[in-house]
Amino acid sequence: MRKFSIVLAAAMLLSVGNVFANEGVHVDPSKSLSAQISTLLKDHTFSQDRGEAFAQVRFTLNNEHEIVVLSVDTDDRKLEAFVKHRLNYQKVELDAYKEGKLYTISVRVEP
């Protein structure tokens, strides 16, 4: 009888451990943020003769879930103005984020 109670207690501990080990589906917030930024930059009026334009964008998120663009590293002034205009102080939806964390993304604009 004593062995049975020990086996039963061990089985209960293992089953409870398995329940707590299963976490929910974790969505990477940077991927979600990347998708939202892509949507914000989607429609543009860059001409066909310019070709592709590239930029490195550094930004942070404030306490109101808004993007604050810190810098846009590119030689194209129109692209810099476009990115700042489209992204600066736009709200994004993230479940968990750290206010003030620096993000860097690469932006490619195709004609």
N, C-alpha and C positions, 0 to 999 in steps of 0.2 A: 504494500500500500504506500509505503514511503517513497519507493522508486517511482510509482505512478505520479505522485504529487510533484516530484522534482521534474519529471519529464513534461508534465502539464505546465508547470511554471516556466520551463525553458521554451516550450512552444509558444506560450503567450508572449514572452519577451521577444522572441524572434519575429512574431507576426506584428507586434507593435513597432519594432524597429524598422520593419519594411514599410509600414504605413508612413512613418515620419521621414523615411529616406526618399520617398517619391515627392519631388517638387513639381510645381505647376510648370507650364510651358513658359520659358524665359525668353522674352523678346529683347534682342540687343538694342538699347536705346539709340546708339549711334546709327544703326541701320534705319531705324524709323525716322530719325532726324535727317538722315541723308535723303530719304524718299520725300520728306516734306520740303526740303530745300530744293530738290529737283523740280518739284511741282511749282514752287514759287518762281523759279528761273525758266520755266518751260517756254512761255510765249515771249518771243523777242522779235525785233525788227532789224537785225543786222543784215546787211546786204550780202548777196551771193558772191560778189567779187572779192570780199575780204578774206574768205577762207575761214579755217577754224581759229578760234581765239582761246587762249589758256590763261588761267589765273590761280593763284593760291590765296585762299581767303581764311583769315584768322578772325574768330569771333568767340563770344561768350554768351551765356544766357543769364538774364537778370531774374529778379525774384518774381516777376510777373510772366515768366515763360516767354520772354521776348528775346529775339536775336539782336545782339549788339555787335555790329561789325567793327573790328579793331583795325584791320588793314586788308588791302587787296593788292597783292604783289603781281603786277602785270605792266607791260609796256603800252598797252592800249588804254588810253584815258576814257574812251567811250565805254569800254567794257567795265572799267573800274566804277564809273558813275552808275552804270546799269546795275551792277551787282549791289552796290551800296543802296541804291534806290529801292530795289526789289526786296532786299533782305533786312535792312535796318529797321528794328522795332516791329518786326512781324511776329505774331504769336505762333508758337508751335506747341503741340501736345505731346508731353512726355510724362510718364508715370513717375519715374524716379530720376532726378538729376541733381547735380551739385551747382549751386549758384556760383558763378565766377570761374568755373572750369573752362580752360582754353581749348578750343577745337580748331583744327586746321583741315580744310577740305580743298581738293583740287576741282576746279571748274573748267569745263570745256564747252564752249558755245559753238555749235555748228551752224552754218548758214542755212 
